[in-house]
């Protein structure tokens, strides 16, 4: 009898142990699920190898749009096969991996959010207008005819990339990450040291970039000088360039594995944008002065801070003043 009681007792201990082990594993897997759900994944665009060339009536047009983004200069550059209207840079020199890389100024939310009102022009802008802004500013060239095959192809490619994004939604990882403001002005002198150590080998000692073997487009784009973006381009705002650098440079890194600190990114952006480059008339930009970005490097402004502080910082005093006046 005693032997039976002991056996039953031992069996109960085994059952209880198995019960507790089961629920421990279950709870553990449940907590992992919650963690995964709460962690936002950054949008990654489809590869150009997935373009439905043979299954979509617009497949060939989408493919041409990809080519125009990835190899712009071959078609529209100084030696382009279609026209000679841009500076030799490619759209994907800024819109990395043909507009598909997270935090690489991608096109993930373009089709879902345009048309939209933009403070810079003070008007509702279409995708066509936005593309031509890049043509005239970042590529320091001429606007495309909105009815041209080239504009239709770029539109088709952007639409294809954003097919699965609900209208009005901006996906995580879109555009450029906005870095926290630094407490002191960004330092171009320190930025030059960082540039020499991390950037010069690709972009050149004088920011001239490196042409590919064809001599028609850049493998590594010029960062200043006559073939680079002009002073009306988005990258001429230091916060945008710093955010871009932080998650994408030196070439090959991504937002999971940044090489430069936020401070270093601000400093090297200050050095790059302190160099000479082409100019563009901006007299019609930001018709409402109060909506000018804090780091917009040209006046007039709706505040008393200097143009130098608006260009290099510190930006927190400007931001605080703006909040008080709202």
Secondary structure per residue as TSV (DSSP state, phi and psi in degrees):
chain	resnum	aa	ss	phi	psi
A	1	X	-	360.0	-47.1
A	2	X	H	-61.1	-37.7
A	3	X	H	-63.9	-40.8
A	4	X	H	-63.8	-41.0
A	5	X	H	-61.6	-43.1
A	6	X	H	-63.3	-42.2
A	7	X	H	-63.6	-44.3
A	8	X	H	-61.8	-41.8
A	9	X	H	-61.4	-43.6
A	10	X	H	-65.7	-38.5
A	11	X	H	-63.1	-40.5
A	12	X	H	-61.9	-39.9
A	13	X	H	-62.7	-40.8
A	14	X	H	-63.6	-45.4
A	15	X	H	-60.5	-45.9
A	16	X	H	-62.0	-42.5
A	17	X	H	-63.0	-43.9
A	18	X	H	-64.8	-39.3
A	19	X	H	-59.2	-49.0
A	20	X	H	-66.3	-39.0
A	21	X	H	-63.7	-42.7
A	22	X	H	-58.2	-48.5
A	23	X	H	-72.9	-26.3
A	24	X	H	-66.2	-44.8
A	25	X	H	-64.2	-43.0
A	26	X	H	-61.5	-45.3
A	27	X	H	-63.7	-40.7
A	28	X	H	-62.5	-45.2
A	29	X	H	-67.6	-32.7
A	30	X	H	-64.9	-42.6
A	31	X	H	-66.0	-35.1
A	32	X	H	-65.3	-40.5
A	33	X	H	-60.6	-44.4
A	34	X	H	-61.5	-44.0
A	35	X	H	-61.4	-42.3
A	36	X	H	-64.9	-39.9
A	37	X	H	-65.5	-38.8
A	38	X	H	-78.9	-17.0
A	39	X	S	-84.3	118.4
A	40	X	-	-75.3	129.5
A	41	X	-	-91.3	141.0
A	42	X	-	-82.2	141.7
A	43	X	-	-65.6	134.9
A	44	X	-	-123.6	125.6
A	45	X	-	-75.7	158.2
A	46	X	-	-67.6	153.3
A	47	X	-	-71.5	152.4
A	48	X	G	-65.2	-17.4
A	49	X	G	-68.7	-15.1
A	50	X	G	-92.0	-1.1
A	51	X	-	-60.0	126.9
A	52	X	-	-78.9	67.7
A	53	X	T	-59.5	-40.5
A	54	X	T	-98.9	-6.4
A	55	X	T	-117.1	-4.4
A	56	X	S	-126.5	135.9
A	57	X	T	-62.0	-24.2
A	58	X	T	-97.6	9.6
A	59	X	H	-55.1	-46.0
A	60	X	H	-65.9	-36.8
A	61	X	H	-68.1	-41.8
A	62	X	H	-61.3	-43.0
A	63	X	H	-61.9	-41.2
A	64	X	H	-65.3	-37.5
A	65	X	H	-61.3	-43.4
A	66	X	H	-58.3	-46.2
A	67	X	H	-59.6	-40.8
A	68	X	H	-65.6	-33.9
A	69	X	H	-75.8	-44.5
A	70	X	H	-76.6	-34.5
A	71	X	T	-132.3	49.3
A	72	X	H	-50.2	-46.0
A	73	X	H	-64.4	-27.3
A	74	X	H	-63.5	-25.9
A	75	X	H	-106.7	-37.5
A	76	X	H	-121.8	-1.7
A	77	X	S	-77.8	-173.3
A	78	X	T	-56.1	-26.4
A	79	X	T	-120.3	29.5
A	80	X	-	-68.7	153.4
A	81	X	S	-81.5	-19.3
A	82	X	S	-99.8	-50.5
A	83	X	-	-160.7	164.4
A	84	X	-	-110.4	89.0
A	85	X	-	-134.0	-1.0
A	86	X	S	-128.1	179.1
A	87	X	-	-87.5	-0.1
A	88	X	S	102.7	-10.6
A	89	X	-	-78.1	161.4
A	90	X	-	-105.6	151.1
A	91	X	G	-54.3	-38.0
A	92	X	G	-76.4	-1.0
A	93	X	G	-65.9	-26.8
A	94	X	T	-109.0	-43.9
A	95	X	S	-88.5	82.1
A	96	X	H	-61.2	148.0
A	97	X	H	51.7	45.6
A	98	X	H	57.2	36.9
A	99	X	H	80.5	25.4
A	100	X	T	-118.8	-7.0
A	101	X	S	-84.3	132.5
A	102	X	T	-57.9	132.4
A	103	X	T	58.0	20.9
A	104	X	S	-109.9	37.0
A	105	X	S	56.7	47.9
A	106	X	B	-79.3	171.8
A	107	X	S	-97.6	14.5
A	108	X	T	-52.0	-39.0
A	109	X	T	-110.5	11.1
A	110	X	H	-67.9	-53.7
A	111	X	H	-65.5	-31.2
A	112	X	H	-77.7	-21.2
A	113	X	H	-112.6	-8.0
A	114	X	-	-105.7	147.8
A	115	X	S	-68.0	152.5
A	116	X	E	-156.2	160.6
A	117	X	E	-79.4	132.8
A	118	X	E	-123.4	130.6
A	119	X	T	-64.5	-31.1
A	120	X	T	-59.7	-42.9
A	121	X	T	-95.2	-16.7
A	122	X	T	70.3	30.1
A	123	X	E	-150.3	168.4
A	124	X	E	-75.4	128.0
A	125	X	E	-115.2	142.2
A	126	X	-	-94.4	172.8
A	127	X	H	-61.4	-36.3
A	128	X	H	-60.7	-43.7
A	129	X	H	-64.8	-40.4
A	130	X	H	-66.8	-40.8
A	131	X	H	-62.3	-44.5
A	132	X	H	-68.3	-28.3
A	133	X	H	-58.1	-44.5
A	134	X	H	-65.2	-40.4
A	135	X	H	-60.2	-40.0
A	136	X	H	-86.3	-22.2
A	137	X	T	-108.0	-67.2
A	138	X	T	-66.3	-36.8
A	139	X	T	-98.8	5.5
A	140	X	-	43.2	46.2
A	141	X	S	-128.6	-147.5
A	142	X	-	-111.2	151.5
A	143	X	-	-67.7	148.6
A	144	X	-	-83.7	149.0
A	145	X	-	-64.4	125.4
A	146	X	T	-64.7	-17.7
A	147	X	T	-95.5	2.1
A	148	X	S	-74.3	158.4
A	149	X	H	-60.5	-35.7
A	150	X	H	-65.7	-45.3
A	151	X	H	-66.3	-41.2
A	152	X	H	-62.2	-36.4
A	153	X	H	-69.3	-44.0
A	154	X	H	-62.0	-42.3
A	155	X	H	-60.4	-45.5
A	156	X	H	-62.0	-39.3
A	157	X	H	-66.8	-44.9
A	158	X	H	-63.5	-41.0
A	159	X	H	-62.1	-43.6
A	160	X	H	-61.8	-43.1
A	161	X	H	-61.1	-34.7
A	162	X	T	-99.1	14.6
A	163	X	T	-53.8	-42.3
A	164	X	T	-92.4	5.1
A	165	X	S	-92.4	122.0
A	166	X	-	-58.1	144.3
A	167	X	T	-59.3	132.1
A	168	X	T	89.6	-9.0
A	169	X	-	-92.8	139.2
A	170	X	-	-109.8	117.4
A	171	X	-	-79.0	151.8
A	172	X	T	-63.8	136.4
A	173	X	T	93.7	3.2
A	174	X	-	-72.7	145.8
A	175	X	B	65.4	-127.3
A	176	X	-	-125.9	140.2
A	177	X	-	-69.9	134.0
A	178	X	-	-87.5	116.3
A	179	X	-	-82.1	151.5
A	180	X	-	-60.9	146.8
A	181	X	-	-64.2	146.4
A	182	X	-	-94.3	156.4
A	183	X	S	-77.4	-21.6
A	184	X	S	-119.7	166.7
A	185	X	-	-61.2	145.5
A	186	X	-	-62.2	143.6
A	187	X	-	-111.1	102.4
A	188	X	H	-61.6	-32.9
A	189	X	H	-64.4	-46.2
A	190	X	H	-66.5	-34.7
A	191	X	H	-62.9	-34.0
A	192	X	H	-63.8	-40.6
A	193	X	H	-60.9	-44.4
A	194	X	H	-65.1	-39.9
A	195	X	H	-60.7	-47.7
A	196	X	H	-60.3	-40.2
A	197	X	H	-74.5	-33.1
A	198	X	H	-119.9	-21.0
A	199	X	T	-119.3	-28.5
A	200	X	H	-60.0	-35.4
A	201	X	H	-62.9	-25.1
A	202	X	H	-101.5	-43.4
A	203	X	H	-95.4	-6.3
A	204	X	-	91.3	154.2
A	205	X	T	-63.5	-29.2
A	206	X	T	-110.4	21.2
A	207	X	S	65.8	21.2
A	208	X	-	-81.9	-11.6
A	209	X	-	75.2	-179.0
A	210	X	E	-132.2	121.6
A	211	X	E	-75.4	152.4
A	212	X	-	-79.8	-179.0
A	213	X	T	-63.4	-23.7
A	214	X	T	-75.8	-20.6
A	215	X	S	73.2	11.2
A	216	X	S	-104.9	-20.8
A	217	X	S	-148.3	166.3
A	218	X	E	-94.6	131.9
A	219	X	E	-74.8	-43.7
A	220	X	E	-123.9	120.0
A	221	X	-	-72.9	153.6
A	222	X	-	-69.2	139.0
A	223	X	S	-100.4	-14.5
A	224	X	S	-155.2	179.4
A	225	X	B	91.0	-179.5
A	226	X	T	-68.2	-16.9
A	227	X	T	-101.9	9.4
A	228	X	S	-101.2	-177.7
A	229	X	-	-64.8	150.6
A	230	X	-	-89.8	179.1
A	231	X	T	-78.5	5.7
A	232	X	T	-106.1	-0.2
A	233	X	S	-74.5	154.6
A	234	X	G	-58.6	-35.6
A	235	X	G	-67.0	-11.5
A	236	X	G	-80.3	-5.7
A	237	X	S	-85.9	123.2
A	238	X	H	-61.5	-33.5
A	239	X	H	-66.0	-37.2
A	240	X	H	-70.4	-44.0
A	241	X	H	-65.7	-40.3
A	242	X	H	-63.3	-44.2
A	243	X	H	-64.0	-38.0
A	244	X	H	-64.5	-45.9
A	245	X	H	-63.0	-44.0
A	246	X	H	-55.2	-42.1
A	247	X	H	-100.4	-0.7
A	248	X	H	-135.6	-13.1
A	249	X	T	-125.8	147.4
A	250	X	T	-60.5	159.3
A	251	X	T	-50.7	132.1
A	252	X	T	109.7	-19.6
A	253	X	-	-85.9	168.4
A	254	X	-	-139.5	-176.5
A	255	X	T	-67.8	-16.7
A	256	X	T	-76.4	-29.2
A	257	X	S	-131.5	59.1
A	258	X	-	-65.2	145.7
A	259	X	-	-97.3	-44.0
A	260	X	S	-91.3	146.4
A	261	X	-	-74.3	168.2
A	262	X	H	-61.1	-43.0
A	263	X	H	-60.3	-45.4
A	264	X	H	-62.5	-37.2
A	265	X	H	-65.0	-42.7
A	266	X	H	-61.3	-44.4
A	267	X	H	-67.2	-44.6
A	268	X	H	-69.7	-31.9
A	269	X	H	-64.2	-39.4
A	270	X	H	-63.5	-41.7
A	271	X	H	-63.3	-47.0
A	272	X	H	-61.7	-44.8
A	273	X	H	-81.4	-2.3
A	274	X	T	-86.6	-8.0
A	275	X	S	-87.4	162.1
A	276	X	-	-74.5	150.7
A	277	X	B	-161.0	171.8
A	278	X	-	-62.2	156.8
A	279	X	-	-114.9	158.3
A	280	X	-	-144.0	143.4
A	281	X	-	-61.4	126.2
A	282	X	-	-120.6	16.6
A	283	X	T	-63.2	-22.2
A	284	X	T	-98.7	-0.8
A	285	X	S	-77.9	146.9
A	286	X	-	52.6	62.4
A	287	X	S	-59.0	-27.0
A	288	X	S	-101.8	107.2
A	289	X	G	-58.4	-34.5
A	290	X	G	-65.1	-15.5
A	291	X	G	-96.5	-0.1
A	292	X	S	-61.4	137.5
A	293	X	-	-58.5	149.5
A	294	X	T	-57.5	-34.5
A	295	X	T	-101.5	21.7
A	296	X	-	-70.8	124.9
A	297	X	-	-83.5	6.0
A	298	X	S	-130.7	136.1
A	299	X	-	-80.6	-177.4
A	300	X	-	-77.3	164.1
A	301	X	-	-124.8	164.8
A	302	X	S	-93.3	19.1
A	303	X	S	-138.3	-178.2
A	304	X	S	-98.5	3.0
A	305	X	-	-77.2	150.6
A	306	X	-	-74.0	161.5
A	307	X	H	-63.3	-36.4
A	308	X	H	-63.3	-41.9
A	309	X	H	-68.6	-35.5
A	310	X	H	-66.6	-25.5
A	311	X	H	-86.4	-42.0
A	312	X	H	-117.7	-9.7
A	313	X	-	91.2	-176.0
A	314	X	-	-69.5	145.0
A	315	X	-	-97.0	-19.6
A	316	X	H	-59.9	-42.8
A	317	X	H	-60.4	-36.2
A	318	X	H	-67.4	-43.9
A	319	X	H	-62.5	-42.5
A	320	X	H	-64.5	-42.3
A	321	X	H	-63.3	-39.4
A	322	X	H	-66.0	-40.0
A	323	X	H	-62.6	-40.8
A	324	X	H	-63.8	-31.4
A	325	X	T	-91.7	-1.2
A	326	X	-	-79.2	360.0
